[in-house]
Amino acid sequence: MAWVLLVVAGLMEVGWAVGMRYTDGFRRFWPIVICVFCMFASGAGLFTAARTLPVGTAYAVWTGVGAAGTAIASMYLFNESRDILRVLCIFLIIAGVIGLRLLSPPEQ
């Protein structure tokens, strides 16, 4: 269950990172509210998952999901570069997250 929570927390990190773009320099109320909600939900998910999982693994997975997810969402939403080397690097982040999951000891 901690792994699912950790991935959801990573996706919430994507929500606030992408959401910052919609706040228009923190001048639009509802995007700010959504952004702040995602920040707290992301942190709470990480903190909760780190109770069960090793903190280094939890943090690496959380940032990996957030970084890869934000890069992919930005390609789609903001028409950022889809250069093959950029996509390959994002794939490597995802591969690292999967590797951490596969090589981690079972949850306690």
C-alpha beads as a LAMMPS data file, in Angstrom:
LAMMPS data file: protein, C-alpha beads

108 atoms
107 bonds

1 atom types
1 bond types

-500.0 500.0 xlo xhi
-500.0 500.0 ylo yhi
-500.0 500.0 zlo zhi

Masses

1 110.0

Atoms # bond

1 1 1 0.000 0.000 0.000
2 1 1 2.894 2.361 0.730
3 1 1 4.078 2.059 -2.879
4 1 1 0.676 3.046 -4.249
5 1 1 0.548 5.992 -1.863
6 1 1 4.057 6.993 -2.912
7 1 1 3.166 6.985 -6.622
8 1 1 0.019 9.011 -5.913
9 1 1 2.152 11.462 -3.915
10 1 1 4.498 11.722 -6.908
11 1 1 1.540 12.466 -9.163
12 1 1 0.420 15.172 -6.732
13 1 1 3.914 16.615 -7.116
14 1 1 3.273 16.762 -10.863
15 1 1 -0.007 18.537 -10.088
16 1 1 1.605 21.346 -8.148
17 1 1 4.605 21.682 -10.452
18 1 1 2.409 21.994 -13.539
19 1 1 -0.157 24.005 -11.584
20 1 1 2.351 26.754 -10.902
21 1 1 2.236 27.623 -14.589
22 1 1 -1.518 28.257 -14.342
23 1 1 -1.256 30.560 -11.317
24 1 1 0.013 33.393 -13.532
25 1 1 2.686 34.438 -11.067
26 1 1 0.431 33.576 -8.107
27 1 1 -2.251 36.018 -9.244
28 1 1 -5.072 33.535 -9.973
29 1 1 -6.915 32.263 -6.898
30 1 1 -8.212 28.794 -7.866
31 1 1 -5.011 27.573 -9.512
32 1 1 -3.176 28.674 -6.341
33 1 1 -5.639 26.716 -4.179
34 1 1 -5.203 23.600 -6.327
35 1 1 -1.437 24.035 -6.338
36 1 1 -1.249 24.338 -2.544
37 1 1 -3.583 21.357 -2.075
38 1 1 -1.362 19.242 -4.324
39 1 1 1.734 20.373 -2.394
40 1 1 0.290 19.281 0.937
41 1 1 -1.125 16.026 -0.462
42 1 1 2.221 15.228 -2.066
43 1 1 4.169 15.845 1.125
44 1 1 1.673 13.941 3.268
45 1 1 1.860 10.957 0.926
46 1 1 5.652 10.941 1.034
47 1 1 5.722 11.267 4.829
48 1 1 3.228 8.436 5.241
49 1 1 4.984 6.105 2.787
50 1 1 8.352 6.790 4.436
51 1 1 7.024 5.292 7.658
52 1 1 7.078 1.877 5.969
53 1 1 9.611 2.230 3.140
54 1 1 13.257 3.228 3.477
55 1 1 13.360 7.028 3.372
56 1 1 16.036 7.131 0.656
57 1 1 14.014 4.872 -1.607
58 1 1 10.776 6.736 -0.888
59 1 1 12.335 10.101 -1.626
60 1 1 14.023 8.891 -4.822
61 1 1 10.782 7.374 -6.125
62 1 1 8.756 10.464 -5.156
63 1 1 11.117 12.838 -6.944
64 1 1 11.481 10.466 -9.898
65 1 1 7.740 10.195 -10.448
66 1 1 7.416 13.956 -10.004
67 1 1 10.275 14.823 -12.354
68 1 1 9.343 12.379 -15.107
69 1 1 5.635 13.136 -14.792
70 1 1 6.184 16.888 -14.895
71 1 1 8.413 16.598 -17.950
72 1 1 5.873 14.404 -19.767
73 1 1 2.936 16.640 -18.789
74 1 1 4.871 19.715 -19.924
75 1 1 5.532 18.130 -23.310
76 1 1 1.813 17.551 -23.718
77 1 1 0.388 20.708 -22.117
78 1 1 3.017 23.320 -22.966
79 1 1 4.445 21.868 -26.169
80 1 1 7.929 21.481 -24.678
81 1 1 10.609 19.686 -26.675
82 1 1 10.068 16.022 -27.484
83 1 1 13.656 15.537 -28.566
84 1 1 14.621 11.859 -28.580
85 1 1 17.467 12.350 -26.097
86 1 1 15.135 14.160 -23.703
87 1 1 12.597 11.347 -23.960
88 1 1 15.379 8.799 -23.397
89 1 1 16.471 10.598 -20.224
90 1 1 12.890 10.612 -18.938
91 1 1 12.710 6.895 -19.710
92 1 1 15.866 6.366 -17.639
93 1 1 14.234 8.125 -14.668
94 1 1 11.206 5.852 -15.001
95 1 1 13.469 2.802 -15.304
96 1 1 15.226 3.875 -12.103
97 1 1 11.918 4.154 -10.252
98 1 1 10.881 0.688 -11.469
99 1 1 14.286 -0.692 -10.496
100 1 1 13.965 0.706 -6.978
101 1 1 10.564 -0.933 -6.650
102 1 1 11.778 -4.306 -7.896
103 1 1 14.918 -4.318 -5.756
104 1 1 13.330 -3.060 -2.536
105 1 1 12.635 -5.425 0.337
106 1 1 9.006 -6.297 1.004
107 1 1 6.938 -3.853 3.033
108 1 1 6.804 -4.553 6.760

Bonds

1 1 1 2
2 1 2 3
3 1 3 4
4 1 4 5
5 1 5 6
6 1 6 7
7 1 7 8
8 1 8 9
9 1 9 10
10 1 10 11
11 1 11 12
12 1 12 13
13 1 13 14
14 1 14 15
15 1 15 16
16 1 16 17
17 1 17 18
18 1 18 19
19 1 19 20
20 1 20 21
21 1 21 22
22 1 22 23
23 1 23 24
24 1 24 25
25 1 25 26
26 1 26 27
27 1 27 28
28 1 28 29
29 1 29 30
30 1 30 31
31 1 31 32
32 1 32 33
33 1 33 34
34 1 34 35
35 1 35 36
36 1 36 37
37 1 37 38
38 1 38 39
39 1 39 40
40 1 40 41
41 1 41 42
42 1 42 43
43 1 43 44
44 1 44 45
45 1 45 46
46 1 46 47
47 1 47 48
48 1 48 49
49 1 49 50
50 1 50 51
51 1 51 52
52 1 52 53
53 1 53 54
54 1 54 55
55 1 55 56
56 1 56 57
57 1 57 58
58 1 58 59
59 1 59 60
60 1 60 61
61 1 61 62
62 1 62 63
63 1 63 64
64 1 64 65
65 1 65 66
66 1 66 67
67 1 67 68
68 1 68 69
69 1 69 70
70 1 70 71
71 1 71 72
72 1 72 73
73 1 73 74
74 1 74 75
75 1 75 76
76 1 76 77
77 1 77 78
78 1 78 79
79 1 79 80
80 1 80 81
81 1 81 82
82 1 82 83
83 1 83 84
84 1 84 85
85 1 85 86
86 1 86 87
87 1 87 88
88 1 88 89
89 1 89 90
90 1 90 91
91 1 91 92
92 1 92 93
93 1 93 94
94 1 94 95
95 1 95 96
96 1 96 97
97 1 97 98
98 1 98 99
99 1 99 100
100 1 100 101
101 1 101 102
102 1 102 103
103 1 103 104
104 1 104 105
105 1 105 106
106 1 106 107
107 1 107 108
